[in-house]
Amino acid sequence: MNRLSAGIGSIFYDHHLPMTVLVITLLFSAHGSAANTKAATIVTPDSSWSNSRSESKSYEEGVDGQGYIKCEANKVMVGREHDGDENGNTRHKCASLKQNDTPLTVNTKLEYTAKYDNESREYKFACPTNEVMTGRGHYHDENGPTWYFCGKVIDAWGDPMQVGNRTWTDDIKESNSSYTCPANTVMTGRGHRGDENGWTQYQCATLY
């Protein structure tokens, strides 16, 4: 190759190299943006509350126990209501989750996530990082134990979802109370102090 040909080739290469790099960069950038931009999670509460259970007997199956109050498979808690004292009825509100019309999976452990031996003691329970509440149970009066169940939500792409913007409610009197998390948020925690006239708080959060 003569010097003229070599020079032309060099000019052609040097001129197109930046453009090639730019195109590749844009392609990778577009791919990364598409991968990171996922559809919002739609939280659809059930049309009705769960069946009523006596608060004092909502623990493991047995002679006296009526069984923990847990959401159906692949559903999460978004609300709870309670009537009266520990012998009054308790109900949960559960919800299904979707992204792009794809139902999401909720991986819930068979064993409870946490147990508080005395319900009346002031405490605030929150599900572990990136987990949401799926069930609860209680035994006896305000001095009895309370159990909580949590699980991880898997998004439409098969990835574990993040849980953020956790926010506690103000104090709510436990007896004759009814609370549901704001639209498109899920329950991630609960706090309580005292008996049925004491306060209860709930923590709600968003999935992303």
CYANA upper distance limits for C-alpha pairs under 8 A (distance plus 0.5 A):
  1 MET  CA      5 SER  CA      6.60
  1 MET  CA      6 ALA  CA      6.87
  2 ASN  CA      6 ALA  CA      6.76
  3 ARG  CA      7 GLY  CA      6.46
  4 LEU  CA      8 ILE  CA      6.73
  5 SER  CA      9 GLY  CA      6.63
  6 ALA  CA     10 SER  CA      6.59
  7 GLY  CA     11 ILE  CA      6.68
  8 ILE  CA     12 PHE  CA      6.64
  9 GLY  CA     13 TYR  CA      6.64
 10 SER  CA     14 ASP  CA      6.52
 11 ILE  CA     15 HIS  CA      6.41
 12 PHE  CA     16 HIS  CA      6.73
 13 TYR  CA     17 LEU  CA      6.49
 14 ASP  CA     18 PRO  CA      8.06
 15 HIS  CA     19 MET  CA      8.14
 16 HIS  CA     20 THR  CA      6.63
 17 LEU  CA     21 VAL  CA      6.74
 18 PRO  CA     22 LEU  CA      6.60
 19 MET  CA     23 VAL  CA      6.70
 20 THR  CA     24 ILE  CA      6.77
 21 VAL  CA     25 THR  CA      6.53
 22 LEU  CA     26 LEU  CA      6.65
 23 VAL  CA     27 LEU  CA      6.70
 24 ILE  CA     28 PHE  CA      6.76
 25 THR  CA     29 SER  CA      6.50
 26 LEU  CA     30 ALA  CA      6.51
 27 LEU  CA     31 HIS  CA      6.70
 28 PHE  CA     32 GLY  CA      6.54
 29 SER  CA     33 SER  CA      6.61
 30 ALA  CA     34 ALA  CA      6.65
 31 HIS  CA     35 ALA  CA      6.68
 32 GLY  CA     36 ASN  CA      6.63
 33 SER  CA     37 THR  CA      6.44
 34 ALA  CA     38 LYS  CA      8.19
 39 ALA  CA     99 GLN  CA      6.29
 39 ALA  CA    100 ASN  CA      6.84
 40 ALA  CA     99 GLN  CA      6.73
 40 ALA  CA    208 TYR  CA      7.42
 41 THR  CA     97 LEU  CA      7.11
 41 THR  CA     98 LYS  CA      6.23
 41 THR  CA     99 GLN  CA      5.65
 41 THR  CA    184 ASN  CA      7.69
 41 THR  CA    207 LEU  CA      7.04
 41 THR  CA    208 TYR  CA      7.35
 42 ILE  CA     97 LEU  CA      6.19
 42 ILE  CA     98 LYS  CA      5.69
 42 ILE  CA     99 GLN  CA      6.82
 42 ILE  CA    184 ASN  CA      6.37
 43 VAL  CA     95 ALA  CA      6.81
 43 VAL  CA     96 SER  CA      6.51
 43 VAL  CA     97 LEU  CA      5.40
 43 VAL  CA     98 LYS  CA      7.33
 43 VAL  CA    183 ALA  CA      7.73
 43 VAL  CA    184 ASN  CA      5.16
 43 VAL  CA    185 THR  CA      7.28
 43 VAL  CA    186 VAL  CA      8.16
 44 THR  CA     95 ALA  CA      5.69
 44 THR  CA     96 SER  CA      5.83
 44 THR  CA     97 LEU  CA      6.86
 44 THR  CA    184 ASN  CA      7.98
 45 PRO  CA     78 VAL  CA      7.67
 45 PRO  CA     93 LYS  CA      7.40
 45 PRO  CA     94 CYS  CA      6.28
 45 PRO  CA     95 ALA  CA      4.40
 45 PRO  CA     96 SER  CA      6.96
 46 ASP  CA     93 LYS  CA      7.20
 46 ASP  CA     94 CYS  CA      6.31
 46 ASP  CA     95 ALA  CA      5.83
 46 ASP  CA     96 SER  CA      7.98
 48 SER  CA     93 LYS  CA      7.67
 49 TRP  CA     91 ARG  CA      6.56
 49 TRP  CA     92 HIS  CA      6.20
 49 TRP  CA     93 LYS  CA      5.40
 49 TRP  CA     94 CYS  CA      7.96
 50 SER  CA     91 ARG  CA      5.81
 50 SER  CA     92 HIS  CA      5.76
 50 SER  CA     93 LYS  CA      6.72
 50 SER  CA     94 CYS  CA      8.20
 51 ASN  CA     91 ARG  CA      6.76
 52 SER  CA     89 ASN  CA      5.96
 52 SER  CA     90 THR  CA      6.02
 52 SER  CA     91 ARG  CA      5.67
 53 ARG  CA     57 LYS  CA      7.73
 53 ARG  CA     58 SER  CA      6.70
 53 ARG  CA     66 GLN  CA      7.70
 53 ARG  CA     69 ILE  CA      8.29
 53 ARG  CA     89 ASN  CA      5.67
 53 ARG  CA     90 THR  CA      5.82
 53 ARG  CA     91 ARG  CA      7.19
 54 SER  CA     58 SER  CA      6.69
 54 SER  CA     66 GLN  CA      8.48
 54 SER  CA     86 GLU  CA      7.79
 54 SER  CA     87 ASN  CA      5.92
 54 SER  CA     88 GLY  CA      5.97
 54 SER  CA     89 ASN  CA      5.05
 54 SER  CA     90 THR  CA      6.62
 55 GLU  CA     82 HIS  CA      8.44
 55 GLU  CA     86 GLU  CA      5.76
 55 GLU  CA     87 ASN  CA      6.24
 55 GLU  CA     88 GLY  CA      6.51
 55 GLU  CA     89 ASN  CA      6.22
 55 GLU  CA     90 THR  CA      5.97
 55 GLU  CA    137 GLY  CA      8.13
 55 GLU  CA    138 HIS  CA      6.59
 55 GLU  CA    139 TYR  CA      7.66
 55 GLU  CA    140 HIS  CA      8.29
 56 SER  CA     86 GLU  CA      5.59
 56 SER  CA     87 ASN  CA      6.00
 56 SER  CA     88 GLY  CA      8.37
 56 SER  CA    138 HIS  CA      6.26
 56 SER  CA    139 TYR  CA      5.07
 56 SER  CA    140 HIS  CA      4.77
 56 SER  CA    141 ASP  CA      6.55
 57 LYS  CA     64 ASP  CA      7.10
 57 LYS  CA     65 GLY  CA      5.36
 57 LYS  CA     66 GLN  CA      6.15
 57 LYS  CA     67 GLY  CA      7.93
 57 LYS  CA     87 ASN  CA      8.48
 57 LYS  CA    137 GLY  CA      8.48
 57 LYS  CA    138 HIS  CA      6.95
 57 LYS  CA    139 TYR  CA      5.82
 57 LYS  CA    140 HIS  CA      7.11
 58 SER  CA     65 GLY  CA      6.59
 58 SER  CA     66 GLN  CA      5.87
 58 SER  CA     67 GLY  CA      5.78
 58 SER  CA     68 TYR  CA      5.47
 58 SER  CA     69 ILE  CA      6.91
 58 SER  CA    136 ARG  CA      8.48
 58 SER  CA    137 GLY  CA      5.34
 58 SER  CA    138 HIS  CA      5.64
 58 SER  CA    139 TYR  CA      6.81
 59 TYR  CA     65 GLY  CA      5.81
 59 TYR  CA     66 GLN  CA      6.73
 59 TYR  CA     67 GLY  CA      5.18
 59 TYR  CA     68 TYR  CA      5.02
 59 TYR  CA     69 ILE  CA      8.27
 59 TYR  CA    137 GLY  CA      5.37
 59 TYR  CA    138 HIS  CA      5.90
 59 TYR  CA    139 TYR  CA      6.38
 59 TYR  CA    147 TRP  CA      8.37
 60 GLU  CA     65 GLY  CA      6.15
 60 GLU  CA     66 GLN  CA      7.31
 60 GLU  CA     67 GLY  CA      4.90
 60 GLU  CA     68 TYR  CA      6.10
 60 GLU  CA    137 GLY  CA      8.37
 61 GLU  CA     65 GLY  CA      5.48
 61 GLU  CA     66 GLN  CA      6.12
 61 GLU  CA     67 GLY  CA      5.00
 61 GLU  CA     68 TYR  CA      8.13
 62 GLY  CA     66 GLN  CA      7.60
 62 GLY  CA     67 GLY  CA      8.16
 67 GLY  CA    137 GLY  CA      8.10
 68 TYR  CA    135 GLY  CA      7.63
 68 TYR  CA    136 ARG  CA      6.49
 68 TYR  CA    137 GLY  CA      5.17
 68 TYR  CA    138 HIS  CA      8.16
 69 ILE  CA     91 ARG  CA      8.41
 69 ILE  CA     92 HIS  CA      7.84
 69 ILE  CA    135 GLY  CA      6.07
 69 ILE  CA    136 ARG  CA      6.00
 69 ILE  CA    137 GLY  CA      6.43
 70 LYS  CA    134 THR  CA      6.45
 70 LYS  CA    135 GLY  CA      4.50
 70 LYS  CA    136 ARG  CA      6.88
 70 LYS  CA    149 PHE  CA      8.30
 71 CYS  CA     75 LYS  CA      6.22
 71 CYS  CA     76 VAL  CA      6.60
 71 CYS  CA     77 MET  CA      7.21
 71 CYS  CA     92 HIS  CA      8.49
 71 CYS  CA     94 CYS  CA      6.38
 71 CYS  CA    134 THR  CA      6.14
 71 CYS  CA    135 GLY  CA      6.52
 72 GLU  CA     94 CYS  CA      8.49
 73 ALA  CA    106 VAL  CA      7.72
 74 ASN  CA     96 SER  CA      7.35
 74 ASN  CA     97 LEU  CA      8.46
 74 ASN  CA    104 LEU  CA      7.43
 74 ASN  CA    105 THR  CA      5.59
 74 ASN  CA    106 VAL  CA      4.97
 74 ASN  CA    107 ASN  CA      7.83
 75 LYS  CA     94 CYS  CA      6.68
 75 LYS  CA     95 ALA  CA      5.84
 75 LYS  CA     96 SER  CA      5.35
 75 LYS  CA     97 LEU  CA      7.57
 75 LYS  CA    106 VAL  CA      7.12
 75 LYS  CA    134 THR  CA      7.54
 76 VAL  CA     94 CYS  CA      5.85
 76 VAL  CA     95 ALA  CA      5.95
 76 VAL  CA     96 SER  CA      7.23
 76 VAL  CA    106 VAL  CA      8.19
 76 VAL  CA    132 VAL  CA      7.51
 76 VAL  CA    133 MET  CA      6.63
 76 VAL  CA    134 THR  CA      5.18
 76 VAL  CA    135 GLY  CA      8.37
 76 VAL  CA    186 VAL  CA      7.57
 76 VAL  CA    187 MET  CA      8.12
 77 MET  CA     92 HIS  CA      7.47
 77 MET  CA     93 LYS  CA      6.43
 77 MET  CA     94 CYS  CA      4.92
 77 MET  CA     95 ALA  CA      6.82
 77 MET  CA    132 VAL  CA      8.30
 77 MET  CA    133 MET  CA      6.12
 77 MET  CA    134 THR  CA      5.62
 77 MET  CA    135 GLY  CA      7.31
 77 MET  CA    186 VAL  CA      6.86
 77 MET  CA    187 MET  CA      6.03
 78 VAL  CA     92 HIS  CA      8.30
 78 VAL  CA     93 LYS  CA      6.12
 78 VAL  CA     94 CYS  CA      6.05
 78 VAL  CA     95 ALA  CA      7.00
 78 VAL  CA    180 THR  CA      6.21
 78 VAL  CA    181 CYS  CA      5.89
 78 VAL  CA    185 THR  CA      7.83
 78 VAL  CA    186 VAL  CA      5.37
 78 VAL  CA    187 MET  CA      5.37
 78 VAL  CA    204 CYS  CA      8.34
 79 GLY  CA     92 HIS  CA      6.18
 79 GLY  CA     93 LYS  CA      5.06
 79 GLY  CA     94 CYS  CA      7.37
 79 GLY  CA    178 SER  CA      8.15
 79 GLY  CA    179 TYR  CA      5.96
 79 GLY  CA    180 THR  CA      4.53
 79 GLY  CA    181 CYS  CA      6.52
 79 GLY  CA    187 MET  CA      7.47
 80 ARG  CA     90 THR  CA      7.83
 80 ARG  CA     91 ARG  CA      6.21
 80 ARG  CA     92 HIS  CA      4.89
 80 ARG  CA     93 LYS  CA      6.33
 80 ARG  CA    178 SER  CA      6.52
 80 ARG  CA    179 TYR  CA      6.15
 80 ARG  CA    180 THR  CA      7.13
 81 GLU  CA     90 THR  CA      6.32
 81 GLU  CA     91 ARG  CA      5.89
 81 GLU  CA     92 HIS  CA      7.01
 81 GLU  CA    176 ASN  CA      7.79
 81 GLU  CA    177 SER  CA      5.83
 81 GLU  CA    178 SER  CA      4.52
 81 GLU  CA    179 TYR  CA      6.64
 82 HIS  CA     88 GLY  CA      7.45
 82 HIS  CA     89 ASN  CA      6.24
 82 HIS  CA     90 THR  CA      4.94
 82 HIS  CA     91 ARG  CA      6.97
 82 HIS  CA    174 GLU  CA      7.42
 82 HIS  CA    175 SER  CA      6.54
 82 HIS  CA    176 ASN  CA      5.93
 82 HIS  CA    177 SER  CA      5.91
 82 HIS  CA    178 SER  CA      7.06
 83 ASP  CA     88 GLY  CA      5.53
 83 ASP  CA     89 ASN  CA      5.83
 83 ASP  CA     90 THR  CA      7.07
 83 ASP  CA    175 SER  CA      5.89
 83 ASP  CA    176 ASN  CA      4.77
 83 ASP  CA    177 SER  CA      7.23
 84 GLY  CA     88 GLY  CA      5.41
 84 GLY  CA     89 ASN  CA      7.94
 84 GLY  CA    175 SER  CA      5.19
 84 GLY  CA    176 ASN  CA      6.15
 84 GLY  CA    196 GLU  CA      7.30
 85 ASP  CA    175 SER  CA      6.76
 85 ASP  CA    195 ASP  CA      8.14
 85 ASP  CA    196 GLU  CA      5.63
 86 GLU  CA    140 HIS  CA      7.33
 86 GLU  CA    141 ASP  CA      5.74
 86 GLU  CA    142 GLU  CA      7.43
 86 GLU  CA    196 GLU  CA      7.49
 87 ASN  CA    141 ASP  CA      8.36
 93 LYS  CA    180 THR  CA      7.90
 94 CYS  CA    134 THR  CA      8.48
 96 SER  CA    103 PRO  CA      8.03
 96 SER  CA    104 LEU  CA      8.26
 97 LEU  CA    103 PRO  CA      6.40
 97 LEU  CA    104 LEU  CA      5.97
 98 LYS  CA    102 THR  CA      5.67
 98 LYS  CA    103 PRO  CA      4.97
 98 LYS  CA    104 LEU  CA      5.94
 98 LYS  CA    156 ALA  CA      8.32
 99 GLN  CA    103 PRO  CA      7.23
 99 GLN  CA    104 LEU  CA      7.70
 99 GLN  CA    155 ASP  CA      7.79
 99 GLN  CA    156 ALA  CA      6.61
100 ASN  CA    156 ALA  CA      8.38
102 THR  CA    156 ALA  CA      6.61
103 PRO  CA    156 ALA  CA      7.89
104 LEU  CA    153 VAL  CA      7.45
104 LEU  CA    154 ILE  CA      6.52
104 LEU  CA    155 ASP  CA      6.21
104 LEU  CA    156 ALA  CA      6.66
105 THR  CA    153 VAL  CA      6.35
105 THR  CA    154 ILE  CA      5.73
105 THR  CA    155 ASP  CA      7.67
106 VAL  CA    151 GLY  CA      6.70
106 VAL  CA    152 LYS  CA      6.12
106 VAL  CA    153 VAL  CA      4.95
106 VAL  CA    154 ILE  CA      6.66
107 ASN  CA    151 GLY  CA      5.71
107 ASN  CA    152 LYS  CA      5.62
107 ASN  CA    153 VAL  CA      6.78
107 ASN  CA    154 ILE  CA      8.02
108 THR  CA    134 THR  CA      7.95
108 THR  CA    149 PHE  CA      8.03
108 THR  CA    150 CYS  CA      6.65
108 THR  CA    151 GLY  CA      4.63
108 THR  CA    152 LYS  CA      7.11
109 LYS  CA    113 THR  CA      8.16
109 LYS  CA    149 PHE  CA      8.11
109 LYS  CA    150 CYS  CA      7.86
109 LYS  CA    151 GLY  CA      7.09
111 GLU  CA    149 PHE  CA      8.09
112 TYR  CA    147 TRP  CA      6.96
112 TYR  CA    148 TYR  CA      6.28
112 TYR  CA    149 PHE  CA      5.34
112 TYR  CA    150 CYS  CA      8.03
113 THR  CA    127 CYS  CA      8.27
113 THR  CA    147 TRP  CA      8.08
113 THR  CA    148 TYR  CA      6.20
113 THR  CA    149 PHE  CA      5.49
113 THR  CA    150 CYS  CA      6.52
114 ALA  CA    147 TRP  CA      6.35
114 ALA  CA    148 TYR  CA      5.85
114 ALA  CA    149 PHE  CA      7.56
115 LYS  CA    145 PRO  CA      7.31
115 LYS  CA    146 THR  CA      6.15
115 LYS  CA    147 TRP  CA      4.96
115 LYS  CA    148 TYR  CA      6.93
116 TYR  CA    145 PRO  CA      5.89
116 TYR  CA    146 THR  CA      5.68
116 TYR  CA    147 TRP  CA      6.98
117 ASP  CA    143 ASN  CA      8.19
117 ASP  CA    144 GLY  CA      6.74
117 ASP  CA    145 PRO  CA      4.57
117 ASP  CA    146 THR  CA      6.97
118 ASN  CA    142 GLU  CA      7.40
118 ASN  CA    143 ASN  CA      5.24
118 ASN  CA    144 GLY  CA      5.61
118 ASN  CA    145 PRO  CA      5.48
118 ASN  CA    146 THR  CA      7.68
119 GLU  CA    142 GLU  CA      5.64
119 GLU  CA    143 ASN  CA      5.98
119 GLU  CA    144 GLY  CA      6.35
119 GLU  CA    145 PRO  CA      6.20
119 GLU  CA    146 THR  CA      6.52
119 GLU  CA    192 HIS  CA      7.45
119 GLU  CA    193 ARG  CA      7.67
119 GLU  CA    194 GLY  CA      8.03
120 SER  CA    142 GLU  CA      5.41
120 SER  CA    143 ASN  CA      6.04
120 SER  CA    144 GLY  CA      8.47
120 SER  CA    192 HIS  CA      7.28
120 SER  CA    193 ARG  CA      5.44
120 SER  CA    194 GLY  CA      4.68
120 SER  CA    195 ASP  CA      6.33
121 ARG  CA    143 ASN  CA      8.45
121 ARG  CA    192 HIS  CA      7.81
121 ARG  CA    193 ARG  CA      5.86
121 ARG  CA    194 GLY  CA      6.84
122 GLU  CA    191 GLY  CA      7.88
122 GLU  CA    192 HIS  CA      6.25
122 GLU  CA    193 ARG  CA      4.77
122 GLU  CA    194 GLY  CA      7.64
123 TYR  CA    191 GLY  CA      5.95
123 TYR  CA    192 HIS  CA      6.41
123 TYR  CA    193 ARG  CA      7.29
124 LYS  CA    189 GLY  CA      7.78
124 LYS  CA    190 ARG  CA      6.38
124 LYS  CA    191 GLY  CA      4.43
124 LYS  CA    192 HIS  CA      7.22
124 LYS  CA    201 GLN  CA      8.48
125 PHE  CA    189 GLY  CA      5.86
125 PHE  CA    190 ARG  CA      5.88
125 PHE  CA    191 GLY  CA      6.31
126 ALA  CA    188 THR  CA      6.29
126 ALA  CA    189 GLY  CA      4.56
126 ALA  CA    190 ARG  CA      7.08
126 ALA  CA    203 GLN  CA      7.88
127 CYS  CA    131 GLU  CA      6.15
127 CYS  CA    132 VAL  CA      6.42
127 CYS  CA    133 MET  CA      6.99
127 CYS  CA    150 CYS  CA      6.52
127 CYS  CA    188 THR  CA      6.02
127 CYS  CA    189 GLY  CA      6.45
128 PRO  CA    132 VAL  CA      8.41
128 PRO  CA    150 CYS  CA      8.36
129 THR  CA    163 VAL  CA      7.72
130 ASN  CA    152 LYS  CA      7.09
130 ASN  CA    161 MET  CA      7.29
130 ASN  CA    162 GLN  CA      5.59
130 ASN  CA    163 VAL  CA      5.08
130 ASN  CA    164 GLY  CA      8.20
131 GLU  CA    150 CYS  CA      6.49
131 GLU  CA    151 GLY  CA      5.62
131 GLU  CA    152 LYS  CA      5.23
131 GLU  CA    153 VAL  CA      7.66
131 GLU  CA    163 VAL  CA      7.26
131 GLU  CA    188 THR  CA      7.70
132 VAL  CA    150 CYS  CA      5.71
132 VAL  CA    151 GLY  CA      6.02
132 VAL  CA    152 LYS  CA      6.99
132 VAL  CA    153 VAL  CA      8.19
132 VAL  CA    163 VAL  CA      8.23
132 VAL  CA    186 VAL  CA      7.54
132 VAL  CA    187 MET  CA      6.78
132 VAL  CA    188 THR  CA      5.17
132 VAL  CA    189 GLY  CA      8.42
133 MET  CA    148 TYR  CA      7.93
133 MET  CA    149 PHE  CA      6.40
133 MET  CA    150 CYS  CA      4.80
133 MET  CA    151 GLY  CA      7.03
133 MET  CA    186 VAL  CA      8.30
133 MET  CA    187 MET  CA      6.16
133 MET  CA    188 THR  CA      5.46
133 MET  CA    189 GLY  CA      7.32
134 THR  CA    148 TYR  CA      8.45
134 THR  CA    149 PHE  CA      5.94
134 THR  CA    150 CYS  CA      5.65
134 THR  CA    151 GLY  CA      7.09
135 GLY  CA    148 TYR  CA      6.46
135 GLY  CA    149 PHE  CA      5.30
135 GLY  CA    150 CYS  CA      7.45
136 ARG  CA    146 THR  CA      7.85
136 ARG  CA    147 TRP  CA      5.96
136 ARG  CA    148 TYR  CA      5.02
136 ARG  CA    149 PHE  CA      6.43
137 GLY  CA    146 THR  CA      6.16
137 GLY  CA    147 TRP  CA      5.52
137 GLY  CA    148 TYR  CA      7.16
138 HIS  CA    144 GLY  CA      7.62
138 HIS  CA    145 PRO  CA      6.35
138 HIS  CA    146 THR  CA      4.87
138 HIS  CA    147 TRP  CA      6.76
139 TYR  CA    144 GLY  CA      5.88
139 TYR  CA    145 PRO  CA      6.19
139 TYR  CA    146 THR  CA      7.14
140 HIS  CA    144 GLY  CA      5.62
140 HIS  CA    145 PRO  CA      8.14
141 ASP  CA    195 ASP  CA      8.41
142 GLU  CA    194 GLY  CA      7.34
142 GLU  CA    195 ASP  CA      5.71
142 GLU  CA    196 GLU  CA      7.97
150 CYS  CA    188 THR  CA      8.45
152 LYS  CA    160 PRO  CA      7.16
152 LYS  CA    161 MET  CA      7.74
153 VAL  CA    160 PRO  CA      6.37
153 VAL  CA    161 MET  CA      6.10
154 ILE  CA    158 GLY  CA      6.16
154 ILE  CA    159 ASP  CA      5.87
154 ILE  CA    160 PRO  CA      4.99
154 ILE  CA    161 MET  CA      6.21
155 ASP  CA    159 ASP  CA      5.90
155 ASP  CA    160 PRO  CA      6.68
155 ASP  CA    161 MET  CA      6.43
161 MET  CA    207 LEU  CA      6.89
161 MET  CA    208 TYR  CA      6.31
162 GLN  CA    207 LEU  CA      6.28
162 GLN  CA    208 TYR  CA      5.80
163 VAL  CA    205 ALA  CA      6.98
163 VAL  CA    206 THR  CA      6.27
163 VAL  CA    207 LEU  CA      5.36
163 VAL  CA    208 TYR  CA      7.01
164 GLY  CA    205 ALA  CA      6.23
164 GLY  CA    206 THR  CA      5.92
164 GLY  CA    207 LEU  CA      7.00
164 GLY  CA    208 TYR  CA      8.10
165 ASN  CA    204 CYS  CA      8.49
165 ASN  CA    205 ALA  CA      5.77
165 ASN  CA    206 THR  CA      6.51
166 ARG  CA    188 THR  CA      8.11
166 ARG  CA    203 GLN  CA      6.84
166 ARG  CA    204 CYS  CA      6.11
166 ARG  CA    205 ALA  CA      4.85
166 ARG  CA    206 THR  CA      7.72
167 THR  CA    203 GLN  CA      5.79
167 THR  CA    204 CYS  CA      5.98
167 THR  CA    205 ALA  CA      6.82
168 TRP  CA    201 GLN  CA      7.06
168 TRP  CA    202 TYR  CA      6.11
168 TRP  CA    203 GLN  CA      4.78
168 TRP  CA    204 CYS  CA      7.11
169 THR  CA    201 GLN  CA      6.00
169 THR  CA    202 TYR  CA      5.99
169 THR  CA    203 GLN  CA      6.81
170 ASP  CA    201 GLN  CA      6.75
171 ASP  CA    199 TRP  CA      5.81
171 ASP  CA    200 THR  CA      6.20
171 ASP  CA    201 GLN  CA      5.88
172 ILE  CA    177 SER  CA      7.65
172 ILE  CA    199 TRP  CA      5.70
172 ILE  CA    200 THR  CA      5.55
172 ILE  CA    201 GLN  CA      6.60
173 LYS  CA    177 SER  CA      6.95
173 LYS  CA    196 GLU  CA      7.86
173 LYS  CA    197 ASN  CA      6.35
173 LYS  CA    198 GLY  CA      6.30
173 LYS  CA    199 TRP  CA      5.19
173 LYS  CA    200 THR  CA      6.56
174 GLU  CA    195 ASP  CA      8.38
174 GLU  CA    196 GLU  CA      5.62
174 GLU  CA    197 ASN  CA      6.39
174 GLU  CA    198 GLY  CA      6.56
174 GLU  CA    199 TRP  CA      6.20
174 GLU  CA    200 THR  CA      6.01
175 SER  CA    196 GLU  CA      5.53
175 SER  CA    197 ASN  CA      6.50
181 CYS  CA    185 THR  CA      6.58
181 CYS  CA    186 VAL  CA      6.72
181 CYS  CA    187 MET  CA      7.06
181 CYS  CA    204 CYS  CA      6.48
182 PRO  CA    186 VAL  CA      8.47
182 PRO  CA    204 CYS  CA      8.32
184 ASN  CA    206 THR  CA      7.50
185 THR  CA    204 CYS  CA      6.64
185 THR  CA    205 ALA  CA      5.77
185 THR  CA    206 THR  CA      5.31
185 THR  CA    207 LEU  CA      7.70
186 VAL  CA    204 CYS  CA      5.83
186 VAL  CA    205 ALA  CA      5.99
186 VAL  CA    206 THR  CA      6.92
186 VAL  CA    207 LEU  CA      8.35
187 MET  CA    202 TYR  CA      7.69
187 MET  CA    203 GLN  CA      6.35
187 MET  CA    204 CYS  CA      4.90
187 MET  CA    205 ALA  CA      6.93
188 THR  CA    202 TYR  CA      8.24
188 THR  CA    203 GLN  CA      5.90
188 THR  CA    204 CYS  CA      5.93
188 THR  CA    205 ALA  CA      6.97
189 GLY  CA    202 TYR  CA      6.10
189 GLY  CA    203 GLN  CA      5.03
189 GLY  CA    204 CYS  CA      7.45
190 ARG  CA    200 THR  CA      7.63
190 ARG  CA    201 GLN  CA      6.02
190 ARG  CA    202 TYR  CA      4.87
190 ARG  CA    203 GLN  CA      6.44
191 GLY  CA    200 THR  CA      5.99
191 GLY  CA    201 GLN  CA      5.37
191 GLY  CA    202 TYR  CA      6.82
192 HIS  CA    198 GLY  CA      7.74
192 HIS  CA    199 TRP  CA      6.22
192 HIS  CA    200 THR  CA      4.91
192 HIS  CA    201 GLN  CA      6.88
193 ARG  CA    198 GLY  CA      5.98
193 ARG  CA    199 TRP  CA      6.14
193 ARG  CA    200 THR  CA      7.26
194 GLY  CA    198 GLY  CA      5.11
194 GLY  CA    199 TRP  CA      7.61
